[in-house]
Amino acid sequence: MLSLVVPTYNERENVRSLYRRVVDTLDGEDFEIVFVDDSHDDTPDEIRKLCAEDSRVRLLRRMERGLATAVIDGFNIARGDLLAVIDGDLQHPPEMLAHLLRAQRETRADIVVPSRYMPGGDPGGLSGVRRLLSLGGRALAHILLRESRVTSDPMSGCFLVTRAAAAPILSARPKGFKILLELLVRGDVQRATDVPYAFAPRGAGQSKLGWQTQLDYLRQLLDLVTVNPDNTRFLLFALIGATGVAVNAALFALMTSGYLDLVPNGTLLASLIATQVAVLWNFIWNTSITWRDRVRSDQLWRHALRYLVVAEFGALLTTTVLFVLRGLGLEYSLVDQLVGIVAAVLLTYRLNDRWTYLEQKPALQTERSMRR
């Protein structure tokens, strides 16, 4: 059985249209629709009319706000082994449900995500500002949360998940509004698959997206980072890298403000010195904080040498990405440079984690030492 959970907040104009489209789409399927309503208008009255007309429609009326908790509460009263979520504003086309069901049955995935950012997908229903915010939020999630990379659209508010995969979060009270991220990080998701879809323009009502929502998202990301030690380690690496950029810029500005004017190629020399000092700065703090649990005092020089090799490779990668993107006709130098920096950060973190600070397994004791 499929349980469709629909969180609603002042969506009176949309609920009946949504119901009709769901019924048409799921004709022949065993399903129920669970509306979880936090409205302060007459939306619940409209839903109650649907409940009286169709026993497959249920209403959970709440006295609190919060999209993530609304979905969790809906999951907890749902009767199906498959749980789906769509928003009540019709920007998630109900017709997607048939595609989600088919994809889950074909792949046996724990979670199926409609993606706006894969071939065949389209974020066209987003305004310019909202599209920019969506892309930025997606990039942040992929950078900070390893688990989010199983889907090309971790910001989606529409998905289908098995009850078994959702079970670990059913007793949680997550903060924020991106319940999919909660599922990916805290749930038991072993296999995920994407299907393309086009994000539709809002039919009626007003968007609930505001700056407070964006701040809540950032808090949610920081909260989820702490769940997985690998994500926490990456965040520390990125923050230390940011301080290294500041050290590099400050030292370069100091050396080029008159101190190296009489030295041939003084600017180049200043750049090289500032870069190497920043690398040393990053190495000291990453060794002391980020990978402190893996550092061995007798291997410190090996750590330092490998860190230097990785740092130089990262610098080369940044420049390479810049020139490749420009060669492809993308002549936005700052954007190209930022793309290169992100690529370098992701790769250098992985190399440092898997090579520079490779966790050493204790050597087996010899028979002689054991006898002693």
ABEGO torsion letter per residue (X at the ends): XBBBBBBBBGAAAAAAAAAAAAAAAABGBBBBBBBBBABABAAAAAAAAAAAABAABBBBBBABBEAAAAAAAAAAABABABBBBBBAAGABBAAAAAAAAAAAAAAGBABBBBBAABBGBBAAABBAAAAAAAAAAAAAAAAABAAAAABABAABABBBBBAAAAAAAAABBBBEABAAAAAAAABBBABBBBBBBBBBBBABEBBABBAAAAAAAAAAAAAAAAABAAAAAAAAAAAAAAAAAAAAAAAAAAAAAGAAAABBGAAAAAAAAAAAAAAAAAAAAAAAAAAAAABBAAAAAAAAAAAAAAAAAAAAAAAAAAAAAAAAGBABAAAAAAAAAAAAAAAAAAAAAAAAABBBBBBBBBAAAAAX
